[in-house]
Amino acid sequence: MTSMFRYVLTIIALVFSALLTEGLARDVVVVDSVNRSPLPGASIFDRQGNSIGISNSKGRTPYIADESYPITVRYLGFKERIVTATNDDTVALQEIVSELPEVVIESRSHKVMHILAYVREYSTLTTYTDTVFLFREKMVDYMLTPDKKSKFKGWSSPRILACKSYYRFSNADGLDSVSDASNHHFSWSDWIGVVPVAEMPPALRGVEYATDTLRGKYSPTEIWIRNSDRVTVNVNVLADTTSRKWVPNLSGFFRRNLDFENFRVRFNYGEVVGDTISPMDLAGYSFNIESRGRGHEMFRFNRVDEPCFVSTYAEVYILDKEYITMIR
């Protein structure tokens, strides 16, 4: 009996090992096509355009089921890639090297920076019975003042200049409908804006190529990558309270203890000179946010007592920058 019992345990262990191996084989690692370094924070979408998740600090994605293929992998600053084969365990993305728009300076005094940008976002609202999917394209601008002493306050959050939206509604019965308008405002994309000047970690100063990881209370909170005059900052906002400085416009939501399940932001800077990054160097940014609700004061959907879950993935591309003169 002892021998038979051990034999059965061995068979069970082998079966579980095979199942685990099969599951891990469907994980994907997202890497740079040139140096094969992992790309943290890459967004993965299934065949229906729904978000599967993002890659971790080692570039590894969440588990991807066979029925999710073909999947789409997006990473700001890189060409998106559609993966059709379920046995591909590595996805190499090609970097897009683009020049920043020329900065025009009209005056040496009272300078305000005006930034024009294009936004592409994918947001989803889910309840126990309904799902709303939003694809939206926007032209936005920012007006950044040189310091807090200025009477003109400007705005660092994106102000919408033009917008096109596509909504898809579905319910538990499988009924779908589409529209270009909705009364339900649940996107996070209007709240993530341009951050002020920030100093690089010591490991990136005075060198041409470097990587540095700053750890938060529970996990890495900032991953800095310097490649010549290009700098990338990947921020896990939930890893440490100090990381909230990258999303200052959402401070009120943190004070109300809104339940964020995932909150990552990625900033791309180009033509960086010196040891600081500033809005003048910003080439674009992207973010992944998952939350339980959006706050009672801002959003109501269906029954008040029914929880809702919101996710937003967005990419912001800087199109133009211009210094202008303030009129006193």
TORKOL-4160 file (C-alpha; in steps of 0.2 Angstrom, whole numbers, padded with zeros to 4 digits, m for minus):
328
<pt num="1" X="0000" Y="0000" Z="0000"/>
<pt num="2" X="0014" Y="0012" Z="0004"/>
<pt num="3" X="0022" Y="0009" Z="m0013"/>
<pt num="4" X="0006" Y="0011" Z="m0022"/>
<pt num="5" X="0002" Y="0027" Z="m0012"/>
<pt num="6" X="0019" Y="0034" Z="m0017"/>
<pt num="7" X="0015" Y="0029" Z="m0035"/>
<pt num="8" X="m0001" Y="0039" Z="m0035"/>
<pt num="9" X="0007" Y="0054" Z="m0027"/>
<pt num="10" X="0020" Y="0054" Z="m0041"/>
<pt num="11" X="0007" Y="0053" Z="m0055"/>
<pt num="12" X="m0003" Y="0067" Z="m0047"/>
<pt num="13" X="0013" Y="0078" Z="m0045"/>
<pt num="14" X="0018" Y="0075" Z="m0063"/>
<pt num="15" X="0000" Y="0080" Z="m0069"/>
<pt num="16" X="0001" Y="0096" Z="m0059"/>
<pt num="17" X="0018" Y="0099" Z="m0066"/>
<pt num="18" X="0012" Y="0097" Z="m0084"/>
<pt num="19" X="m0003" Y="0109" Z="m0081"/>
<pt num="20" X="0008" Y="0122" Z="m0073"/>
<pt num="21" X="0021" Y="0121" Z="m0087"/>
<pt num="22" X="0007" Y="0122" Z="m0100"/>
<pt num="23" X="0001" Y="0138" Z="m0091"/>
<pt num="24" X="0018" Y="0146" Z="m0090"/>
<pt num="25" X="0021" Y="0142" Z="m0108"/>
<pt num="26" X="0007" Y="0154" Z="m0113"/>
<pt num="27" X="0015" Y="0168" Z="m0103"/>
<pt num="28" X="0024" Y="0181" Z="m0115"/>
<pt num="29" X="0039" Y="0191" Z="m0112"/>
<pt num="30" X="0039" Y="0208" Z="m0121"/>
<pt num="31" X="0057" Y="0214" Z="m0125"/>
<pt num="32" X="0066" Y="0228" Z="m0135"/>
<pt num="33" X="0070" Y="0221" Z="m0153"/>
<pt num="34" X="0088" Y="0228" Z="m0152"/>
<pt num="35" X="0095" Y="0225" Z="m0135"/>
<pt num="36" X="0082" Y="0211" Z="m0130"/>
<pt num="37" X="0080" Y="0221" Z="m0113"/>
<pt num="38" X="0062" Y="0218" Z="m0105"/>
<pt num="39" X="0049" Y="0231" Z="m0107"/>
<pt num="40" X="0039" Y="0234" Z="m0091"/>
<pt num="41" X="0022" Y="0241" Z="m0092"/>
<pt num="42" X="0018" Y="0235" Z="m0110"/>
<pt num="43" X="m0001" Y="0234" Z="m0113"/>
<pt num="44" X="m0009" Y="0218" Z="m0120"/>
<pt num="45" X="m0026" Y="0217" Z="m0128"/>
<pt num="46" X="m0036" Y="0202" Z="m0133"/>
<pt num="47" X="m0044" Y="0199" Z="m0150"/>
<pt num="48" X="m0060" Y="0209" Z="m0145"/>
<pt num="49" X="m0049" Y="0224" Z="m0140"/>
<pt num="50" X="m0051" Y="0221" Z="m0121"/>
<pt num="51" X="m0037" Y="0224" Z="m0110"/>
<pt num="52" X="m0028" Y="0208" Z="m0103"/>
<pt num="53" X="m0016" Y="0217" Z="m0092"/>
<pt num="54" X="0002" Y="0224" Z="m0093"/>
<pt num="55" X="0019" Y="0217" Z="m0092"/>
<pt num="56" X="0028" Y="0217" Z="m0075"/>
<pt num="57" X="0046" Y="0224" Z="m0071"/>
<pt num="58" X="0054" Y="0209" Z="m0080"/>
<pt num="59" X="0043" Y="0211" Z="m0096"/>
<pt num="60" X="0032" Y="0196" Z="m0092"/>
<pt num="61" X="0014" Y="0197" Z="m0096"/>
<pt num="62" X="m0001" Y="0190" Z="m0086"/>
<pt num="63" X="m0007" Y="0173" Z="m0092"/>
<pt num="64" X="m0015" Y="0173" Z="m0109"/>
<pt num="65" X="m0028" Y="0161" Z="m0114"/>
<pt num="66" X="m0028" Y="0153" Z="m0131"/>
<pt num="67" X="m0045" Y="0160" Z="m0135"/>
<pt num="68" X="m0038" Y="0178" Z="m0133"/>
<pt num="69" X="m0027" Y="0177" Z="m0148"/>
<pt num="70" X="m0023" Y="0186" Z="m0159"/>
<pt num="71" X="m0017" Y="0198" Z="m0146"/>
<pt num="72" X="m0011" Y="0216" Z="m0148"/>
<pt num="73" X="0004" Y="0222" Z="m0138"/>
<pt num="74" X="0006" Y="0241" Z="m0136"/>
<pt num="75" X="0021" Y="0251" Z="m0128"/>
<pt num="76" X="0023" Y="0270" Z="m0130"/>
<pt num="77" X="0038" Y="0274" Z="m0141"/>
<pt num="78" X="0037" Y="0257" Z="m0150"/>
<pt num="79" X="0027" Y="0250" Z="m0165"/>
<pt num="80" X="0013" Y="0240" Z="m0159"/>
<pt num="81" X="0013" Y="0222" Z="m0164"/>
<pt num="82" X="m0001" Y="0209" Z="m0167"/>
<pt num="83" X="0004" Y="0191" Z="m0161"/>
<pt num="84" X="m0006" Y="0177" Z="m0169"/>
<pt num="85" X="0003" Y="0162" Z="m0163"/>
<pt num="86" X="m0001" Y="0155" Z="m0146"/>
<pt num="87" X="0017" Y="0147" Z="m0144"/>
<pt num="88" X="0026" Y="0163" Z="m0146"/>
<pt num="89" X="0034" Y="0166" Z="m0129"/>
<pt num="90" X="0044" Y="0182" Z="m0134"/>
<pt num="91" X="0037" Y="0198" Z="m0142"/>
<pt num="92" X="0050" Y="0209" Z="m0148"/>
<pt num="93" X="0045" Y="0227" Z="m0151"/>
<pt num="94" X="0053" Y="0240" Z="m0163"/>
<pt num="95" X="0057" Y="0257" Z="m0156"/>
<pt num="96" X="0051" Y="0272" Z="m0165"/>
<pt num="97" X="0064" Y="0286" Z="m0164"/>
<pt num="98" X="0055" Y="0302" Z="m0168"/>
<pt num="99" X="0062" Y="0320" Z="m0166"/>
<pt num="100" X="0053" Y="0332" Z="m0154"/>
<pt num="101" X="0044" Y="0347" Z="m0162"/>
<pt num="102" X="0054" Y="0363" Z="m0162"/>
<pt num="103" X="0051" Y="0374" Z="m0147"/>
<pt num="104" X="0048" Y="0392" Z="m0152"/>
<pt num="105" X="0052" Y="0406" Z="m0140"/>
<pt num="106" X="0044" Y="0423" Z="m0142"/>
<pt num="107" X="0050" Y="0432" Z="m0127"/>
<pt num="108" X="0063" Y="0430" Z="m0114"/>
<pt num="109" X="0052" Y="0436" Z="m0100"/>
<pt num="110" X="0035" Y="0430" Z="m0093"/>
<pt num="111" X="0036" Y="0414" Z="m0103"/>
<pt num="112" X="0022" Y="0401" Z="m0103"/>
<pt num="113" X="0023" Y="0385" Z="m0112"/>
<pt num="114" X="0009" Y="0379" Z="m0123"/>
<pt num="115" X="0009" Y="0361" Z="m0127"/>
<pt num="116" X="m0002" Y="0352" Z="m0141"/>
<pt num="117" X="m0005" Y="0334" Z="m0140"/>
<pt num="118" X="m0015" Y="0319" Z="m0147"/>
<pt num="119" X="m0023" Y="0306" Z="m0135"/>
<pt num="120" X="m0028" Y="0289" Z="m0139"/>
<pt num="121" X="m0037" Y="0279" Z="m0126"/>
<pt num="122" X="m0046" Y="0263" Z="m0122"/>
<pt num="123" X="m0057" Y="0263" Z="m0107"/>
<pt num="124" X="m0069" Y="0250" Z="m0100"/>
<pt num="125" X="m0083" Y="0251" Z="m0087"/>
<pt num="126" X="m0089" Y="0234" Z="m0080"/>
<pt num="127" X="m0103" Y="0229" Z="m0068"/>
<pt num="128" X="m0110" Y="0212" Z="m0063"/>
<pt num="129" X="m0122" Y="0214" Z="m0078"/>
<pt num="130" X="m0116" Y="0227" Z="m0090"/>
<pt num="131" X="m0100" Y="0232" Z="m0099"/>
<pt num="132" X="m0096" Y="0249" Z="m0108"/>
<pt num="133" X="m0081" Y="0250" Z="m0119"/>
<pt num="134" X="m0074" Y="0267" Z="m0125"/>
<pt num="135" X="m0062" Y="0270" Z="m0138"/>
<pt num="136" X="m0058" Y="0289" Z="m0139"/>
<pt num="137" X="m0046" Y="0300" Z="m0149"/>
<pt num="138" X="m0043" Y="0318" Z="m0143"/>
<pt num="139" X="m0034" Y="0334" Z="m0147"/>
<pt num="140" X="m0029" Y="0342" Z="m0131"/>
<pt num="141" X="m0017" Y="0356" Z="m0125"/>
<pt num="142" X="m0009" Y="0362" Z="m0109"/>
<pt num="143" X="m0003" Y="0379" Z="m0103"/>
<pt num="144" X="0012" Y="0378" Z="m0091"/>
<pt num="145" X="0017" Y="0393" Z="m0081"/>
<pt num="146" X="0035" Y="0396" Z="m0076"/>
<pt num="147" X="0032" Y="0396" Z="m0057"/>
<pt num="148" X="0018" Y="0397" Z="m0044"/>
<pt num="149" X="0021" Y="0416" Z="m0042"/>
<pt num="150" X="0012" Y="0419" Z="m0059"/>
<pt num="151" X="m0005" Y="0426" Z="m0058"/>
<pt num="152" X="m0010" Y="0416" Z="m0073"/>
<pt num="153" X="m0012" Y="0398" Z="m0067"/>
<pt num="154" X="m0013" Y="0389" Z="m0083"/>
<pt num="155" X="m0017" Y="0370" Z="m0083"/>
<pt num="156" X="m0007" Y="0354" Z="m0082"/>
<pt num="157" X="m0021" Y="0342" Z="m0086"/>
<pt num="158" X="m0026" Y="0340" Z="m0104"/>
<pt num="159" X="m0039" Y="0352" Z="m0110"/>
<pt num="160" X="m0050" Y="0344" Z="m0124"/>
<pt num="161" X="m0050" Y="0354" Z="m0140"/>
<pt num="162" X="m0058" Y="0341" Z="m0151"/>
<pt num="163" X="m0064" Y="0323" Z="m0148"/>
<pt num="164" X="m0071" Y="0308" Z="m0157"/>
<pt num="165" X="m0078" Y="0293" Z="m0146"/>
<pt num="166" X="m0084" Y="0276" Z="m0150"/>
<pt num="167" X="m0095" Y="0267" Z="m0137"/>
<pt num="168" X="m0100" Y="0248" Z="m0136"/>
<pt num="169" X="m0113" Y="0243" Z="m0124"/>
<pt num="170" X="m0116" Y="0225" Z="m0119"/>
<pt num="171" X="m0127" Y="0217" Z="m0105"/>
<pt num="172" X="m0128" Y="0200" Z="m0097"/>
<pt num="173" X="m0140" Y="0194" Z="m0111"/>
<pt num="174" X="m0127" Y="0196" Z="m0124"/>
<pt num="175" X="m0136" Y="0211" Z="m0132"/>
<pt num="176" X="m0124" Y="0224" Z="m0140"/>
<pt num="177" X="m0126" Y="0242" Z="m0146"/>
<pt num="178" X="m0114" Y="0255" Z="m0152"/>
<pt num="179" X="m0115" Y="0274" Z="m0151"/>
<pt num="180" X="m0104" Y="0290" Z="m0153"/>
<pt num="181" X="m0110" Y="0297" Z="m0137"/>
<pt num="182" X="m0114" Y="0292" Z="m0119"/>
<pt num="183" X="m0120" Y="0300" Z="m0103"/>
<pt num="184" X="m0108" Y="0290" Z="m0092"/>
<pt num="185" X="m0091" Y="0298" Z="m0089"/>
<pt num="186" X="m0079" Y="0285" Z="m0082"/>
<pt num="187" X="m0063" Y="0288" Z="m0091"/>
<pt num="188" X="m0047" Y="0292" Z="m0081"/>
<pt num="189" X="m0038" Y="0300" Z="m0096"/>
<pt num="190" X="m0043" Y="0318" Z="m0092"/>
<pt num="191" X="m0034" Y="0317" Z="m0075"/>
<pt num="192" X="m0016" Y="0312" Z="m0080"/>
<pt num="193" X="m0006" Y="0327" Z="m0085"/>
<pt num="194" X="0011" Y="0335" Z="m0087"/>
<pt num="195" X="0023" Y="0334" Z="m0072"/>
<pt num="196" X="0035" Y="0348" Z="m0068"/>
<pt num="197" X="0054" Y="0347" Z="m0068"/>
<pt num="198" X="0061" Y="0331" Z="m0060"/>
<pt num="199" X="0079" Y="0326" Z="m0056"/>
<pt num="200" X="0086" Y="0310" Z="m0062"/>
<pt num="201" X="0093" Y="0297" Z="m0049"/>
<pt num="202" X="0112" Y="0298" Z="m0046"/>
<pt num="203" X="0115" Y="0282" Z="m0056"/>
<pt num="204" X="0109" Y="0291" Z="m0072"/>
<pt num="205" X="0118" Y="0307" Z="m0070"/>
<pt num="206" X="0134" Y="0311" Z="m0081"/>
<pt num="207" X="0132" Y="0295" Z="m0091"/>
<pt num="208" X="0126" Y="0290" Z="m0108"/>
<pt num="209" X="0118" Y="0273" Z="m0104"/>
<pt num="210" X="0111" Y="0268" Z="m0088"/>
<pt num="211" X="0096" Y="0260" Z="m0079"/>
<pt num="212" X="0091" Y="0262" Z="m0061"/>
<pt num="213" X="0077" Y="0255" Z="m0051"/>
<pt num="214" X="0070" Y="0264" Z="m0035"/>
<pt num="215" X="0060" Y="0253" Z="m0023"/>
<pt num="216" X="0045" Y="0257" Z="m0014"/>
<pt num="217" X="0038" Y="0250" Z="0002"/>
<pt num="218" X="0032" Y="0234" Z="m0007"/>
<pt num="219" X="0039" Y="0234" Z="m0024"/>
<pt num="220" X="0049" Y="0244" Z="m0037"/>
<pt num="221" X="0041" Y="0261" Z="m0039"/>
<pt num="222" X="0051" Y="0269" Z="m0052"/>
<pt num="223" X="0062" Y="0262" Z="m0066"/>
<pt num="224" X="0073" Y="0274" Z="m0075"/>
<pt num="225" X="0081" Y="0270" Z="m0092"/>
<pt num="226" X="0093" Y="0282" Z="m0100"/>
<pt num="227" X="0098" Y="0279" Z="m0118"/>
<pt num="228" X="0109" Y="0293" Z="m0124"/>
<pt num="229" X="0098" Y="0309" Z="m0124"/>
<pt num="230" X="0082" Y="0299" Z="m0122"/>
<pt num="231" X="0075" Y="0295" Z="m0104"/>
<pt num="232" X="0061" Y="0284" Z="m0099"/>
<pt num="233" X="0052" Y="0283" Z="m0082"/>
<pt num="234" X="0041" Y="0269" Z="m0078"/>
<pt num="235" X="0031" Y="0273" Z="m0062"/>
<pt num="236" X="0021" Y="0261" Z="m0051"/>
<pt num="237" X="0010" Y="0274" Z="m0042"/>
<pt num="238" X="0004" Y="0261" Z="m0029"/>
<pt num="239" X="0021" Y="0255" Z="m0024"/>
<pt num="240" X="0024" Y="0270" Z="m0013"/>
<pt num="241" X="0015" Y="0286" Z="m0008"/>
<pt num="242" X="0030" Y="0297" Z="m0014"/>
<pt num="243" X="0026" Y="0291" Z="m0032"/>
<pt num="244" X="0009" Y="0301" Z="m0031"/>
<pt num="245" X="0020" Y="0316" Z="m0036"/>
<pt num="246" X="0019" Y="0310" Z="m0054"/>
<pt num="247" X="0000" Y="0311" Z="m0054"/>
<pt num="248" X="m0003" Y="0327" Z="m0043"/>
<pt num="249" X="m0021" Y="0330" Z="m0051"/>
<pt num="250" X="m0027" Y="0314" Z="m0043"/>
<pt num="251" X="m0022" Y="0318" Z="m0025"/>
<pt num="252" X="m0041" Y="0321" Z="m0020"/>
<pt num="253" X="m0045" Y="0303" Z="m0025"/>
<pt num="254" X="m0031" Y="0296" Z="m0014"/>
<pt num="255" X="m0037" Y="0306" Z="0000"/>
<pt num="256" X="m0054" Y="0298" Z="m0002"/>
<pt num="257" X="m0046" Y="0281" Z="m0002"/>
<pt num="258" X="m0053" Y="0276" Z="m0019"/>
<pt num="259" X="m0048" Y="0258" Z="m0022"/>
<pt num="260" X="m0035" Y="0258" Z="m0036"/>
<pt num="261" X="m0030" Y="0240" Z="m0041"/>
<pt num="262" X="m0017" Y="0245" Z="m0054"/>
<pt num="263" X="m0009" Y="0262" Z="m0057"/>
<pt num="264" X="0006" Y="0264" Z="m0069"/>
<pt num="265" X="0012" Y="0278" Z="m0079"/>
<pt num="266" X="0026" Y="0279" Z="m0091"/>
<pt num="267" X="0035" Y="0295" Z="m0097"/>
<pt num="268" X="0046" Y="0297" Z="m0113"/>
<pt num="269" X="0058" Y="0311" Z="m0114"/>
<pt num="270" X="0069" Y="0316" Z="m0128"/>
<pt num="271" X="0084" Y="0327" Z="m0132"/>
<pt num="272" X="0088" Y="0328" Z="m0113"/>
<pt num="273" X="0102" Y="0339" Z="m0108"/>
<pt num="274" X="0109" Y="0338" Z="m0091"/>
<pt num="275" X="0103" Y="0329" Z="m0076"/>
<pt num="276" X="0085" Y="0334" Z="m0075"/>
<pt num="277" X="0069" Y="0331" Z="m0086"/>
<pt num="278" X="0056" Y="0344" Z="m0089"/>
<pt num="279" X="0040" Y="0347" Z="m0100"/>
<pt num="280" X="0052" Y="0354" Z="m0113"/>
<pt num="281" X="0059" Y="0337" Z="m0116"/>
<pt num="282" X="0043" Y="0327" Z="m0115"/>
<pt num="283" X="0039" Y="0317" Z="m0130"/>
<pt num="284" X="0024" Y="0307" Z="m0124"/>
<pt num="285" X="0017" Y="0297" Z="m0109"/>
<pt num="286" X="0005" Y="0283" Z="m0107"/>
<pt num="287" X="m0004" Y="0275" Z="m0092"/>
<pt num="288" X="m0014" Y="0260" Z="m0086"/>
<pt num="289" X="m0027" Y="0263" Z="m0072"/>
<pt num="290" X="m0038" Y="0250" Z="m0064"/>
<pt num="291" X="m0050" Y="0255" Z="m0051"/>
<pt num="292" X="m0066" Y="0250" Z="m0041"/>
<pt num="293" X="m0077" Y="0264" Z="m0046"/>
<pt num="294" X="m0073" Y="0282" Z="m0049"/>
<pt num="295" X="m0080" Y="0291" Z="m0034"/>
<pt num="296" X="m0097" Y="0294" Z="m0028"/>
<pt num="297" X="m0097" Y="0313" Z="m0032"/>
<pt num="298" X="m0092" Y="0310" Z="m0050"/>
<pt num="299" X="m0100" Y="0295" Z="m0057"/>
<pt num="300" X="m0116" Y="0284" Z="m0055"/>
<pt num="301" X="m0121" Y="0270" Z="m0065"/>
<pt num="302" X="m0136" Y="0258" Z="m0064"/>
<pt num="303" X="m0140" Y="0255" Z="m0046"/>
<pt num="304" X="m0131" Y="0265" Z="m0032"/>
<pt num="305" X="m0127" Y="0249" Z="m0022"/>
<pt num="306" X="m0119" Y="0240" Z="m0037"/>
<pt num="307" X="m0100" Y="0240" Z="m0038"/>
<pt num="308" X="m0092" Y="0245" Z="m0055"/>
<pt num="309" X="m0075" Y="0243" Z="m0061"/>
<pt num="310" X="m0065" Y="0255" Z="m0072"/>
<pt num="311" X="m0050" Y="0253" Z="m0082"/>
<pt num="312" X="m0041" Y="0265" Z="m0094"/>
<pt num="313" X="m0026" Y="0263" Z="m0105"/>
<pt num="314" X="m0021" Y="0279" Z="m0114"/>
<pt num="315" X="m0006" Y="0285" Z="m0125"/>
<pt num="316" X="m0002" Y="0304" Z="m0126"/>
<pt num="317" X="0009" Y="0310" Z="m0140"/>
<pt num="318" X="0016" Y="0328" Z="m0140"/>
<pt num="319" X="0014" Y="0337" Z="m0156"/>
<pt num="320" X="0019" Y="0354" Z="m0153"/>
<pt num="321" X="0027" Y="0366" Z="m0140"/>
<pt num="322" X="0028" Y="0384" Z="m0140"/>
<pt num="323" X="0034" Y="0397" Z="m0127"/>
<pt num="324" X="0022" Y="0412" Z="m0127"/>
<pt num="325" X="0022" Y="0429" Z="m0117"/>
<pt num="326" X="0010" Y="0432" Z="m0103"/>
<pt num="327" X="0001" Y="0449" Z="m0103"/>
<pt num="328" X="0000" Y="0457" Z="m0087"/>
